[in-house]
Amino acid sequence: MQKDRIPLFAGNKGGGAVEKIVHLSKIEKYLADKALPASPPAGGAPPAPIIADLTLADLFKDVKPESVFKNFTCVKDSATLADAKVAMDSMTNTPGVEGNCYDVFITATGDAKEPVLGWITNDIINANAKV
């Protein structure tokens, strides 16, 4: 199982509504950009940040648009894996959503504002796909 993304929940609670998905590649790119800026700071510019001091809050403040972290979708608790795949593909094809959707969260009615009951990833769908 790959561990290259993590969900963040409302109020920083593991049992609430999901707010963001953070992909490891976004964190790595952010840190690389901070460590190796495209151009050196100008004479009066503040020094580059110490990488170890950066937080997810810094990432969310600096990386725009916010939609970069919203590429997930939800289905209701009675949905099938096929329903989850359709929802995932639909989110991937939504205009304005950057990147592919690899995550589907299960809530009671499929509303993203509800507490998460489960998490289906593209790997789970692929492992259970039958041709």
C-alpha positions as CSV (number, residue, x, y, z in Angstrom):
1,M,0.0,0.0,0.0
2,Q,1.4,3.4,-1.0
3,K,1.5,6.1,1.6
4,D,1.8,9.1,-0.6
5,R,-1.2,11.2,0.6
6,I,-3.0,12.0,3.8
7,P,-6.5,13.3,4.5
8,L,-6.9,16.3,6.8
9,F,-10.1,16.5,8.8
10,A,-12.1,19.5,9.9
11,G,-11.0,20.8,13.3
12,N,-8.0,18.5,13.1
13,K,-10.2,15.7,14.3
14,G,-9.8,12.2,12.8
15,G,-13.5,11.5,12.9
16,G,-14.9,14.6,11.3
17,A,-15.5,15.8,7.8
18,V,-12.5,15.7,5.4
19,E,-11.3,19.1,4.3
20,K,-8.2,18.4,2.2
21,I,-6.0,15.7,0.8
22,V,-2.3,16.4,0.9
23,H,-0.2,14.6,-1.6
24,L,3.5,13.9,-0.8
25,S,4.5,15.3,-4.2
26,K,3.0,18.7,-3.3
27,I,4.9,18.7,0.0
28,E,8.1,17.7,-1.7
29,K,7.8,20.3,-4.4
30,Y,7.0,23.0,-1.9
31,L,10.1,22.1,0.2
32,A,12.3,22.0,-2.9
33,D,11.0,25.4,-4.0
34,K,11.8,26.8,-0.6
35,A,15.2,25.2,-0.4
36,L,16.2,26.0,-3.9
37,P,14.5,29.3,-5.0
38,A,14.5,30.1,-8.7
39,S,16.4,33.3,-7.9
40,P,18.3,34.4,-4.9
41,P,16.6,36.9,-2.5
42,A,17.1,40.5,-3.4
43,G,19.2,42.7,-1.1
44,G,16.4,43.7,1.3
45,A,14.4,40.5,1.0
46,P,14.1,38.3,4.1
47,P,16.3,35.2,4.2
48,A,15.0,31.9,3.0
49,P,13.0,30.0,5.6
50,I,14.6,27.1,7.5
51,I,13.0,24.1,6.0
52,A,12.6,22.2,9.3
53,D,10.5,25.1,10.6
54,L,7.9,25.0,7.8
55,T,4.5,23.7,8.6
56,L,1.4,22.5,6.6
57,A,-0.1,25.9,7.5
58,D,2.8,27.5,5.5
59,L,2.2,25.2,2.6
60,F,-1.6,26.1,2.5
61,K,-0.8,29.8,2.8
62,D,1.8,29.8,0.0
63,V,0.4,27.3,-2.5
64,K,-2.6,28.5,-4.5
65,P,-5.2,27.7,-5.6
66,E,-6.8,26.0,-2.7
67,S,-8.4,23.5,-5.2
68,V,-5.0,21.7,-5.4
69,F,-6.0,20.1,-2.1
70,K,-9.6,19.4,-2.8
71,N,-9.3,16.7,-5.4
72,F,-11.4,14.1,-3.6
73,T,-15.1,13.2,-3.6
74,C,-17.6,11.5,-1.4
75,V,-20.2,8.7,-1.8
76,K,-23.0,7.5,0.5
77,D,-22.4,4.5,2.7
78,S,-24.5,2.2,0.5
79,A,-22.4,2.9,-2.6
80,T,-20.5,0.2,-4.4
81,L,-16.9,0.3,-5.6
82,A,-18.3,0.9,-9.1
83,D,-20.1,4.0,-7.7
84,A,-16.9,5.1,-6.1
85,K,-15.0,4.7,-9.4
86,V,-17.6,6.7,-11.2
87,A,-17.4,9.5,-8.6
88,M,-13.6,9.5,-8.8
89,D,-13.6,9.8,-12.5
90,S,-16.2,12.5,-12.4
91,M,-14.1,14.6,-10.0
92,T,-11.0,14.1,-12.2
93,N,-13.0,15.4,-15.2
94,T,-14.5,18.4,-13.3
95,P,-13.3,21.8,-14.8
96,G,-11.2,23.7,-12.4
97,V,-10.0,20.7,-10.5
98,E,-6.2,20.4,-10.8
99,G,-4.9,16.8,-11.0
100,N,-6.6,13.5,-10.8
101,C,-8.9,12.3,-8.1
102,Y,-7.5,9.2,-6.3
103,D,-9.6,9.3,-3.1
104,V,-13.3,8.8,-2.3
105,F,-14.6,9.2,1.2
106,I,-17.7,7.4,2.5
107,T,-20.2,9.5,4.5
108,A,-23.8,8.7,5.5
109,T,-25.4,10.5,2.6
110,G,-22.4,11.3,0.4
111,D,-22.2,14.9,1.7
112,A,-18.6,16.0,2.2
113,K,-19.6,18.0,5.3
114,E,-20.5,14.8,7.1
115,P,-18.2,12.8,9.3
116,V,-16.1,10.3,7.3
117,L,-17.1,6.6,7.7
118,G,-14.4,5.2,5.4
119,W,-11.9,5.9,2.7
120,I,-11.5,4.3,-0.7
121,T,-8.4,4.9,-2.7
122,N,-7.7,4.2,-6.4
123,D,-5.5,1.3,-5.2
124,I,-8.4,-0.3,-3.5
125,I,-10.6,0.0,-6.6
126,N,-7.8,-1.3,-8.8
127,A,-7.1,-4.3,-6.5
128,N,-10.8,-5.3,-6.6
129,A,-11.5,-4.6,-10.3
130,K,-12.6,-7.6,-12.3
131,V,-12.4,-7.8,-16.0
